[in-house]
Structures are given as structure tokens and as C-alpha cells.
């Protein structure tokens, strides 16, 4: 498996689980930073719906529309090249390393456009490692995977912070997926052994960050503190 993502934080994931349990027991609300936000949620605000699933394919035309970006992008170790529209295509995203994983079932490779279900491989990658803001799902027990999706479908699983858009999208996807699609995705990701691909480094000073898309991004040129 090749590495497409740099750094994430295990501590954040552990803390998120801890604060979720505390909230369920009537404790303090979860800290917003654990969910990729700078401020606490507004208790009176409704939970946002999942965002649009098709993020690629720009340049549909219209007054003032920018020309499509046809530049081919590459990543180290891959012989493939794709445009941004292909990389971000929610119903058939780029597969940089097709020989690094088994054959993907349709729900993983393409999703299902008629039900607005994004391809699993867009956010969780074909290798199941997941982008920094999404969960790693490779190596999960099949029955656990199915139970998780069933809980999403039945409104028994949600984020402690209702603004967590990717969790809200997963709920929408689970409700639209068939039992066969859920089991196919579970069997696919469960067939691949999980291997670490993130290196956690302890340091006295860390870069100043900004929040973008649920992730903490280092601010270029800022002093560490």
C-alpha cells in the first residue's frame, strides 16, 4: 500500500470517542477541536444535511464560468495521471494504485448515482486507509462493519457534534444502500489487512494551524508554538 496522506492524530480520535461517552453519560459537551471546529455548536441550530456528493466535473458552462482545468496530476510511486475533476469524481474517483487492492465492488468503485451514494473509495480510498478527515476501514470485521452501517441506517449512530458533515453524509448513504451493497463493501474492506501508514512524532513545538474541511492544516510561514 502506498501513502497518499501525511499526518493525522490518534489522540484526536481517542478523545473523540471519550467525549462521546462522557456526553452520553450527561457530562460536559465535547470540545469542538476534537471534531474539526473552532467554536462550540449552537444548541438551537438544526443539524446540517450532507453536502453534495459530486465534487468534481467543473466547467459546465454558463456566463463567467471558468474553463475546465485539464492539467494532469500525479502522485509519487504511481504511473497514473488524472485531472482534478477525475480525482474528485464522486461516482468513479481516481484509483492511483489499482494493483494494491482487490477488485472493488461497484458500490466501492462507483457508488450509485441514482441514489446519490458516493463511491466508498472517494473518502476511504480503494485501500481502505481513509483520508485524514475520514475513517480507516480496511481490516474491520465484516459483522462489525455491517452493524455500524445498520446503526447509521436506523439512526442509532451519529456524531456528538451535529455539524460533522461526513457523519451526516454516512447516515444518508447508509439509508440509501441495499443490504447487499453494505455486505459487499464490508467484505471488500474486511479482506484487506490493516497496516499502519501514519507516523506520530512527539515534539515540543507544533505548527500553528487553521481548520479546513474538518482538518487542522499547518499555516505556512507561521511560527511554531
FIVO-333622 format. One line per 3 residues: number of its first residue (from 1); their letters; for each residue x, y, z of N, C-alpha, C. Coordinates in Angstrom, 3 decimals, always signed. Layout:
FIVO-333622
NUM = A = X:Y:Z:X:Y:Z:X:Y:Z  ...
end
This chain:
FIVO-333622
1 = XXX = +0.831:-1.187:+0.000:+0.000:+0.000:+0.000:+0.876:+1.252:+0.000  +0.583:+2.253:-0.849:+1.341:+3.483:-0.860:+0.668:+4.514:+0.032  +1.424:+5.511:+0.417:+0.897:+6.553:+1.283:+0.496:+7.772:+0.461
4 = XXX = -0.783:+8.155:+0.535:-1.262:+9.353:-0.134:-1.501:+10.472:+0.859  -1.484:+10.177:+2.147:-1.826:+11.157:+3.151:-0.673:+11.287:+4.127  -0.459:+12.467:+4.635:+0.658:+12.694:+5.528:+0.382:+12.388:+6.974
7 = XXX = -0.325:+13.265:+7.685:-0.393:+13.172:+9.129:-1.825:+13.247:+9.621  -2.150:+12.475:+10.622:-3.405:+12.599:+11.354:-3.079:+12.437:+12.811  -4.064:+12.448:+13.664:-3.777:+12.373:+15.092:-4.602:+11.310:+15.761
10 = XXX = -3.919:+10.287:+16.279:-4.596:+9.236:+17.007:-5.217:+9.791:+18.279  -4.553:+10.769:+18.873:-5.063:+11.351:+20.110:-6.430:+11.978:+19.900  -6.637:+12.625:+18.745:-7.920:+13.238:+18.453:-8.995:+12.175:+18.363
13 = XXX = -8.689:+11.057:+17.693:-9.670:+10.008:+17.549:-10.035:+9.417:+18.898  -9.038:+9.181:+19.746:-9.306:+8.621:+21.062:-10.127:+9.579:+21.902  -9.781:+10.877:+21.838:-10.506:+11.862:+22.608:-11.939:+11.978:+22.141
16 = XXX = -12.136:+11.893:+20.812:-13.494:+11.986:+20.282:-14.361:+10.874:+20.847  -13.813:+9.667:+20.934:-14.570:+8.565:+21.496:-14.858:+8.760:+22.969  -13.883:+9.326:+23.688:-14.041:+9.551:+25.111:-15.112:+10.583:+25.394
19 = XXX = -15.059:+11.704:+24.657:-16.031:+12.750:+24.928:-17.420:+12.323:+24.507  -17.530:+11.464:+23.508:-18.828:+10.939:+23.121:-19.441:+10.150:+24.269  -18.622:+9.324:+24.920:-19.108:+8.542:+26.048:-19.476:+9.450:+27.213
22 = XXX = -18.685:+10.496:+27.452:-18.983:+11.411:+28.536:-20.293:+12.141:+28.305  -20.528:+12.545:+27.052:-21.756:+13.254:+26.752:-22.957:+12.353:+26.949  -22.839:+11.094:+26.558:-23.939:+10.160:+26.721:-24.269:+9.955:+28.193
25 = XXX = -23.278:+10.153:+29.058:-23.482:+9.980:+30.479:-23.857:+11.292:+31.163  -24.169:+12.300:+30.398:-24.595:+13.564:+30.963:-23.463:+14.486:+31.346  -22.255:+14.279:+30.838:-21.111:+15.109:+31.164:-21.077:+16.362:+30.321
28 = XXX = -19.909:+17.002:+30.329:-19.740:+18.233:+29.570:-19.816:+17.945:+28.074  -20.224:+18.946:+27.271:-20.263:+18.745:+25.811:-18.863:+18.513:+25.273  -18.731:+17.890:+24.124:-17.399:+17.588:+23.572:-16.666:+18.854:+23.165
31 = XXX = -15.344:+18.862:+23.292:-14.585:+20.037:+22.837:-14.648:+20.131:+21.319  -14.896:+21.317:+20.778:-15.078:+21.439:+19.318:-13.856:+21.017:+18.526  -12.625:+21.212:+19.054:-11.425:+20.873:+18.291:-11.361:+19.387:+17.959
34 = XXX = -11.987:+18.552:+18.798:-11.955:+17.111:+18.543:-12.763:+16.736:+17.303  -13.591:+17.647:+16.824:-14.431:+17.377:+15.657:-14.101:+18.297:+14.489  -12.997:+19.037:+14.606:-12.569:+19.883:+13.492:-13.236:+21.234:+13.447
37 = XXX = -13.605:+21.779:+14.613:-14.234:+23.100:+14.658:-13.513:+23.978:+15.671  -13.660:+25.293:+15.490:-13.000:+26.234:+16.389:-13.927:+26.712:+17.497  -15.227:+26.599:+17.285:-16.199:+27.081:+18.263:-17.213:+25.991:+18.577
40 = XXX = -17.840:+26.038:+19.756:-18.860:+25.034:+20.108:-20.071:+25.155:+19.191  -20.853:+24.086:+19.058:-22.059:+24.156:+18.229:-23.146:+24.982:+18.883  -24.040:+25.522:+18.073:-25.210:+26.239:+18.570:-26.288:+25.212:+18.882
43 = XXX = -26.652:+25.043:+20.158:-27.638:+24.004:+20.514:-28.973:+24.151:+19.803  -29.316:+25.385:+19.391:-30.610:+25.612:+18.750:-30.574:+25.418:+17.243  -29.376:+25.273:+16.688:-29.257:+25.138:+15.235:-29.556:+23.706:+14.802
46 = XXX = -30.301:+23.510:+13.705:-30.567:+22.150:+13.218:-29.307:+21.529:+12.642  -29.248:+20.216:+12.663:-28.097:+19.510:+12.093:-28.058:+19.743:+10.594  -26.897:+20.087:+10.029:-26.804:+20.317:+8.587:-26.942:+19.018:+7.816
49 = XXX = -27.519:+19.119:+6.652:-27.622:+17.941:+5.791:-26.271:+17.655:+5.172  -26.106:+16.429:+4.649:-24.862:+16.080:+3.967:-24.659:+16.946:+2.752  -23.423:+17.248:+2.436:-23.122:+18.081:+1.292:-23.271:+17.302:-0.007
52 = XXX = -23.229:+18.034:-1.110:-23.322:+17.411:-2.427:-22.229:+16.368:-2.593  -22.604:+15.222:-3.196:-21.655:+14.124:-3.292:-20.743:+14.225:-4.500  -21.140:+14.932:-5.536:-20.304:+15.043:-6.729:-19.474:+16.310:-6.672
55 = XXX = -18.193:+16.192:-6.333:-17.384:+17.382:-6.160:-16.510:+17.670:-7.371  -16.492:+16.817:-8.328:-15.649:+17.030:-9.499:-16.472:+17.485:-10.685  -15.824:+17.497:-11.869:-16.549:+17.781:-13.097:-16.856:+19.243:-13.302
58 = XXX = -15.947:+20.136:-12.980:-16.184:+21.558:-13.154:-16.277:+21.923:-14.619  -16.636:+23.195:-14.854:-16.675:+23.697:-16.219:-17.915:+23.277:-16.971  -19.101:+23.436:-16.345:-20.338:+23.079:-17.026:-20.810:+24.186:-17.952
61 = XXX = -20.088:+25.288:-17.940:-20.500:+26.368:-18.831:-21.284:+27.416:-18.074  -21.836:+28.386:-18.808:-22.579:+29.463:-18.190:-21.732:+30.717:-18.180  -22.421:+31.853:-17.972:-21.734:+33.142:-18.014:-20.664:+33.209:-16.935
64 = XXX = -19.459:+33.545:-17.354:-18.378:+33.719:-16.400:-17.808:+32.445:-15.834  -18.235:+31.289:-16.316:-17.729:+30.025:-15.788:-16.280:+29.833:-16.217  -15.421:+29.432:-15.296:-14.018:+29.228:-15.679:-13.868:+28.020:-16.592
67 = XXX = -12.828:+28.049:-17.390:-12.563:+26.920:-18.281:-12.169:+25.705:-17.462  -12.543:+24.505:-17.900:-12.179:+23.296:-17.163:-10.666:+23.182:-17.012  -10.230:+22.748:-15.844:-8.812:+22.540:-15.590:-8.441:+21.155:-16.112
70 = XXX = -7.701:+21.108:-17.194:-7.344:+19.829:-17.813:-5.934:+19.368:-17.443  -5.326:+20.054:-16.480:-3.974:+19.679:-16.061:-3.982:+18.293:-15.435  -3.066:+17.447:-15.854:-2.959:+16.104:-15.291:-2.098:+16.138:-14.030
73 = XXX = -2.644:+15.563:-12.939:-1.912:+15.494:-11.684:-1.299:+14.112:-11.514  -0.206:+14.062:-10.759:+0.445:+12.786:-10.469:+0.764:+12.720:-8.977  +1.037:+11.506:-8.489:+1.490:+11.311:-7.114:+2.714:+10.398:-7.152
76 = XXX = +3.614:+10.529:-6.187:+4.814:+9.687:-6.174:+4.474:+8.207:-6.140  +5.174:+7.432:-6.976:+5.004:+5.988:-6.980:+3.933:+5.460:-7.899  +3.134:+6.341:-8.475:+2.068:+5.919:-9.383:+2.396:+6.330:-10.811
79 = XXX = +2.062:+5.476:-11.770:+2.267:+5.801:-13.183:+1.043:+6.476:-13.780  -0.040:+6.591:-12.994:-1.284:+7.174:-13.489:-1.252:+8.694:-13.370  -2.125:+9.347:-14.113:-2.295:+10.794:-14.013:-3.771:+11.111:-14.237
82 = XXX = -4.282:+12.074:-13.490:-5.701:+12.408:-13.543:-5.890:+13.916:-13.412  -6.973:+14.415:-13.975:-7.358:+15.810:-13.768:-8.032:+15.920:-12.394  -8.190:+17.147:-11.923:-8.874:+17.351:-10.648:-10.304:+16.827:-10.697
85 = XXX = -10.966:+17.019:-11.846:-12.338:+16.530:-11.976:-12.393:+15.010:-11.818  -11.417:+14.311:-12.370:-11.380:+12.858:-12.237:-11.055:+12.438:-10.801  -10.146:+13.146:-10.173:-9.763:+12.823:-8.800:-10.951:+13.003:-7.859
88 = XXX = -11.741:+14.031:-8.093:-12.847:+14.378:-7.201:-14.186:+13.802:-7.619  -14.200:+13.007:-8.659:-15.450:+12.440:-9.161:-16.074:+11.535:-8.103  -17.217:+11.926:-7.571:-17.862:+11.146:-6.526:-18.398:+9.805:-6.982
91 = XXX = -18.505:+9.606:-8.299:-19.077:+8.361:-8.812:-18.061:+7.616:-9.698  -16.810:+7.676:-9.304:-15.736:+6.984:-10.021:-14.432:+7.708:-9.833  -14.028:+7.957:-8.588:-12.804:+8.717:-8.334:-11.556:+8.004:-8.815
94 = XXX = -10.491:+8.763:-8.959:-9.220:+8.229:-9.434:-8.717:+7.105:-8.537  -8.144:+6.093:-9.172:-7.513:+4.980:-8.453:-6.029:+5.017:-8.810  -5.227:+5.557:-7.922:-3.818:+5.751:-8.211:-3.032:+4.446:-8.253
97 = XXX = -3.422:+3.482:-7.450:-2.658:+2.234:-7.340:-3.584:+1.029:-7.503  -4.063:+0.759:-8.710:-5.042:-0.306:-8.925:-4.530:-1.702:-8.606  -3.223:-1.892:-8.545:-2.685:-3.222:-8.240:-2.465:-3.445:-6.746
100 = XXX = -2.787:-2.455:-5.937:-2.550:-2.547:-4.498:-3.756:-3.036:-3.703  -4.812:-3.410:-4.383:-6.027:-3.818:-3.677:-6.819:-4.797:-4.541  -7.750:-5.556:-3.932:-8.582:-6.471:-4.729:-9.512:-5.684:-5.656
103 = XXX = -10.209:-6.399:-6.511:-11.183:-5.753:-7.391:-12.307:-5.161:-6.550  -12.586:-3.906:-6.771:-13.609:-3.231:-5.985:-15.016:-3.582:-6.465  -15.949:-3.829:-5.541:-17.343:-3.978:-5.949:-17.871:-2.631:-6.426
106 = XXX = -18.946:-2.605:-7.213:-19.450:-1.349:-7.775:-19.721:-0.257:-6.739  -20.253:-0.610:-5.577:-20.592:+0.413:-4.582:-19.335:+1.090:-4.058  -18.223:+0.378:-4.038:-16.955:+0.963:-3.587:-16.309:+1.779:-4.697
109 = XXX = -16.350:+1.270:-5.915:-15.667:+1.924:-7.039:-16.446:+3.102:-7.613  -17.771:+2.939:-7.755:-18.576:+3.972:-8.401:-19.703:+4.540:-7.540  -20.029:+3.895:-6.429:-21.199:+4.325:-5.686:-22.457:+4.006:-6.475
112 = XXX = -23.495:+4.786:-6.269:-24.729:+4.610:-7.052:-25.365:+5.974:-7.246  -25.249:+6.466:-8.480:-25.671:+7.830:-8.784:-27.169:+8.044:-8.577  -27.996:+7.074:-8.955:-29.442:+7.283:-8.855:-29.893:+7.483:-7.416
115 = XXX = -29.126:+6.974:-6.446:-29.453:+7.146:-5.028:-28.546:+8.177:-4.367  -27.670:+8.834:-5.155:-26.736:+9.838:-4.651:-25.838:+9.279:-3.556  -25.356:+8.057:-3.789:-24.410:+7.423:-2.866:-23.012:+7.565:-3.456
118 = XXX = -22.170:+8.309:-2.775:-20.797:+8.493:-3.237:-20.032:+7.174:-3.181  -19.131:+6.971:-4.132:-18.251:+5.805:-4.091:-17.488:+5.781:-2.771  -17.473:+4.621:-2.118:-16.738:+4.490:-0.852:-15.277:+4.885:-1.025
121 = XXX = -14.736:+4.617:-2.212:-13.317:+4.850:-2.462:-12.950:+6.322:-2.551  -13.939:+7.216:-2.660:-13.620:+8.644:-2.721:-13.054:+9.116:-1.384  -13.710:+8.755:-0.291:-13.296:+9.233:+1.033:-12.436:+8.226:+1.791
124 = XXX = -12.701:+6.943:+1.591:-11.971:+5.916:+2.342:-10.841:+5.298:+1.527  -10.703:+5.721:+0.278:-9.673:+5.214:-0.636:-9.898:+3.740:-0.985  -9.432:+3.341:-2.166:-9.552:+1.930:-2.547:-8.862:+0.985:-1.558
127 = XXX = -7.813:+1.476:-0.888:-7.100:+0.610:+0.069:-7.704:+0.653:+1.469  -8.781:+1.430:+1.643:-9.478:+1.468:+2.925:-8.787:+2.255:+4.007  -7.686:+2.950:+3.681:-6.954:+3.691:+4.699:-7.669:+4.970:+5.123
130 = XXX = -8.382:+5.585:+4.203:-9.130:+6.788:+4.530:-8.312:+8.057:+4.488  -8.943:+9.127:+4.046:-8.313:+10.438:+4.058:-8.210:+10.924:+5.506  -7.438:+12.007:+5.753:-7.250:+12.457:+7.140:-8.548:+12.731:+7.889
133 = XXX = -9.564:+13.230:+7.177:-10.820:+13.566:+7.844:-11.830:+12.420:+7.823  -11.433:+11.269:+7.287:-12.344:+10.125:+7.187:-11.733:+8.896:+7.855  -12.583:+7.972:+8.219:-12.126:+6.798:+8.962:-11.378:+5.808:+8.074
136 = XXX = -10.420:+5.121:+8.684:-9.805:+3.967:+8.041:-10.692:+2.754:+8.281  -11.032:+2.024:+7.223:-11.981:+0.915:+7.367:-11.418:-0.431:+6.924  -10.201:-0.452:+6.399:-9.645:-1.743:+5.987:-9.381:-2.599:+7.218
139 = XXX = -9.629:-3.901:+7.087:-9.367:-4.831:+8.175:-10.451:-4.914:+9.225  -11.528:-4.134:+9.091:-12.613:-4.226:+10.070:-13.356:-5.554:+9.919  -13.765:-6.177:+11.020:-14.572:-7.394:+10.919:-15.858:-7.120:+10.134
142 = XXX = -16.214:-8.041:+9.271:-17.376:-7.840:+8.399:-18.634:-7.545:+9.198  -18.884:-8.315:+10.243:-20.115:-8.117:+11.008:-20.110:-6.775:+11.734  -18.942:-6.322:+12.193:-18.864:-5.006:+12.828:-19.181:-3.910:+11.821
145 = XXX = -18.633:-4.027:+10.618:-18.899:-3.061:+9.556:-20.396:-3.008:+9.270  -21.003:-4.166:+9.110:-22.440:-4.225:+8.811:-23.252:-3.618:+9.958  -22.872:-3.933:+11.192:-23.585:-3.383:+12.351:-23.485:-1.861:+12.378
148 = XXX = -22.312:-1.332:+12.069:-22.131:+0.116:+12.045:-23.031:+0.765:+11.006  -23.061:+0.202:+9.799:-23.903:+0.756:+8.745:-25.388:+0.621:+9.087  -25.752:-0.481:+9.711:-27.144:-0.676:+10.125:-27.536:+0.347:+11.184
151 = XXX = -26.617:+0.649:+12.087:-26.888:+1.669:+13.103:-27.052:+3.045:+12.462  -26.215:+3.358:+11.471:-26.409:+4.605:+10.724:-27.805:+4.627:+10.098  -28.158:+3.533:+9.470:-29.439:+3.440:+8.757:-30.622:+3.627:+9.699
154 = XXX = -30.483:+3.126:+10.931:-31.586:+3.156:+11.897:-31.488:+4.310:+12.895  -30.650:+5.283:+12.603:-30.480:+6.461:+13.457:-29.976:+6.120:+14.854  -29.232:+5.029:+14.964:-28.675:+4.632:+16.255:-27.214:+5.043:+16.392
157 = XXX = -26.652:+5.648:+15.353:-25.246:+6.087:+15.399:-25.156:+7.472:+14.774  -24.546:+8.391:+15.494:-24.371:+9.748:+14.988:-23.189:+10.377:+15.710  -22.780:+11.550:+15.242:-21.677:+12.255:+15.875:-22.169:+13.037:+17.082
160 = XXX = -21.311:+13.194:+18.075:-21.658:+14.027:+19.228:-21.750:+15.498:+18.839  -21.142:+15.864:+17.722:-21.260:+17.219:+17.190:-22.069:+17.138:+15.909  -23.272:+17.676:+15.940:-24.192:+17.529:+14.804:-23.710:+18.222:+13.540
163 = XXX = -22.675:+19.057:+13.644:-22.148:+19.743:+12.452:-21.219:+18.862:+11.639  -20.892:+17.683:+12.126:-19.924:+16.799:+11.467:-20.525:+16.304:+10.163  -20.182:+16.980:+9.091:-20.836:+16.732:+7.805:-20.601:+15.324:+7.284
166 = XXX = -19.363:+14.805:+7.427:-19.116:+13.478:+6.854:-19.919:+12.396:+7.577  -20.176:+12.580:+8.879:-21.038:+11.624:+9.580:-22.461:+11.723:+9.075  -22.951:+12.937:+8.858:-24.306:+13.113:+8.334:-24.445:+12.518:+6.939
169 = XXX = -23.389:+12.625:+6.144:-23.419:+12.014:+4.807:-23.461:+10.492:+4.905  -22.679:+9.935:+5.846:-22.687:+8.478:+6.014:-24.081:+7.979:+6.392  -24.780:+8.746:+7.205:-26.152:+8.367:+7.577:-27.038:+8.337:+6.332
172 = XXX = -26.897:+9.348:+5.482:-27.681:+9.387:+4.244:-27.340:+8.215:+3.333  -26.050:+7.935:+3.194:-25.636:+6.827:+2.333:-26.177:+5.500:+2.854  -26.046:+5.272:+4.152:-26.495:+4.006:+4.737:-27.991:+3.797:+4.525
175 = XXX = -28.757:+4.857:+4.664:-30.202:+4.743:+4.467:-30.555:+4.398:+3.019  -29.692:+4.830:+2.071:-29.972:+4.587:+0.653:-29.386:+3.275:+0.149  -28.433:+2.701:+0.865:-27.770:+1.474:+0.408:-28.621:+0.243:+0.664
178 = XXX = -28.512:-0.723:-0.224:-29.182:-2.001:-0.016:-28.352:-2.865:+0.929  -28.966:-3.899:+1.477:-28.236:-4.821:+2.352:-27.084:-5.482:+1.589  -27.313:-5.799:+0.315:-26.261:-6.430:-0.494:-25.082:-5.480:-0.696
181 = XXX = -25.362:-4.190:-0.909:-24.290:-3.222:-1.095:-23.479:-3.056:+0.193  -24.154:-3.025:+1.313:-23.455:-2.907:+2.596:-22.567:-4.120:+2.825  -23.096:-5.293:+2.562:-22.311:-6.512:+2.773:-21.141:-6.586:+1.785
184 = XXX = -21.334:-6.147:+0.560:-20.244:-6.159:-0.421:-19.114:-5.238:+0.021  -19.452:-4.044:+0.509:-18.434:-3.116:+0.992:-17.734:-3.674:+2.222  -18.505:-4.293:+3.111:-17.933:-4.876:+4.331:-16.950:-5.993:+4.001
187 = XXX = -17.331:-6.848:+3.064:-16.470:-7.967:+2.679:-15.205:-7.467:+1.987  -15.357:-6.430:+1.155:-14.197:-5.899:+0.436:-13.179:-5.302:+1.398  -13.608:-4.364:+2.212:-12.667:-3.710:+3.121:-12.153:-4.673:+4.185
190 = XXX = -13.001:-5.617:+4.599:-12.568:-6.586:+5.598:-11.541:-7.574:+5.078  -11.442:-7.700:+3.757:-10.499:-8.658:+3.170:-9.057:-8.147:+3.186  -8.874:-6.858:+3.457:-7.536:-6.263:+3.439:-7.049:-6.053:+4.862
193 = XXX = -5.862:-6.523:+5.149:-5.296:-6.368:+6.476:-4.907:-4.913:+6.718  -5.242:-4.408:+7.899:-4.847:-3.046:+8.240:-3.353:-2.993:+8.521  -2.691:-2.032:+7.955:-1.275:-1.787:+8.243:-1.097:-0.303:+8.508
196 = XXX = -0.265:+0.067:+9.463:-0.076:+1.486:+9.784:+0.486:+2.245:+8.595  +0.046:+3.490:+8.428:+0.634:+4.329:+7.394:+0.723:+5.780:+7.866  +0.568:+5.967:+9.175:+0.712:+7.283:+9.773:+1.816:+7.223:+10.812
199 = XXX = +2.695:+8.197:+10.792:+3.775:+8.277:+11.769:+3.491:+9.429:+12.717  +3.382:+9.127:+13.992:+3.135:+10.144:+15.003:+4.469:+10.529:+15.631  +4.785:+11.800:+15.609:+6.054:+12.299:+16.117:+5.792:+13.253:+17.277
202 = XXX = +6.383:+12.979:+18.432:+6.265:+13.873:+19.577:+7.279:+14.997:+19.445  +6.833:+16.213:+19.738:+7.713:+17.367:+19.626:+7.284:+18.433:+20.621  +8.217:+19.268:+21.028:+7.918:+20.320:+21.994:+7.048:+21.396:+21.379
205 = XXX = +7.340:+21.772:+20.147:+6.597:+22.825:+19.456:+5.904:+22.254:+18.228  +4.693:+22.720:+17.986:+3.942:+22.277:+16.807:+3.558:+23.491:+15.974  +3.341:+23.307:+14.678:+2.976:+24.443:+13.829:+1.625:+25.027:+14.225
208 = XXX = +1.452:+26.313:+14.014:+0.135:+26.923:+14.147:-0.733:+26.384:+13.016  -1.996:+26.187:+13.297:-2.876:+25.561:+12.317:-4.120:+26.392:+12.043  -4.747:+26.083:+10.931:-6.064:+26.613:+10.592:-6.957:+25.419:+10.287
211 = XXX = -8.246:+25.590:+10.444:-9.184:+24.496:+10.216:-9.758:+24.615:+8.811  -9.704:+23.529:+8.065:-10.251:+23.497:+6.712:-10.825:+22.108:+6.459  -12.117:+22.040:+6.207:-12.749:+20.761:+5.896:-12.629:+19.742:+7.011
214 = XXX = -12.661:+20.198:+8.263:-12.575:+19.261:+9.368:-11.160:+18.835:+9.714  -10.165:+19.422:+9.058:-8.770:+19.076:+9.308:-8.018:+20.287:+9.840  -6.951:+20.028:+10.583:-6.075:+21.084:+11.056:-4.872:+21.157:+10.110
217 = XXX = -4.778:+22.268:+9.380:-3.741:+22.447:+8.368:-2.700:+23.428:+8.889  -1.432:+23.078:+8.740:-0.358:+23.972:+9.192:-0.399:+25.278:+8.408  -0.254:+26.393:+9.121:-0.221:+27.703:+8.485:+1.198:+27.976:+7.991
220 = XXX = +1.349:+28.106:+6.699:+2.684:+28.311:+6.111:+3.266:+29.645:+6.582  +4.515:+29.596:+6.998:+5.205:+30.804:+7.411:+4.971:+31.205:+8.849  +4.036:+30.539:+9.552:+3.756:+30.885:+10.938:+4.751:+30.208:+11.855
223 = XXX = +5.070:+30.844:+12.964:+5.988:+30.273:+13.927:+5.307:+29.147:+14.703  +6.099:+28.146:+15.053:+5.560:+27.077:+15.880:+5.404:+27.570:+17.308  +4.450:+26.959:+18.031:+4.250:+27.384:+19.400:+3.608:+26.307:+20.228
end
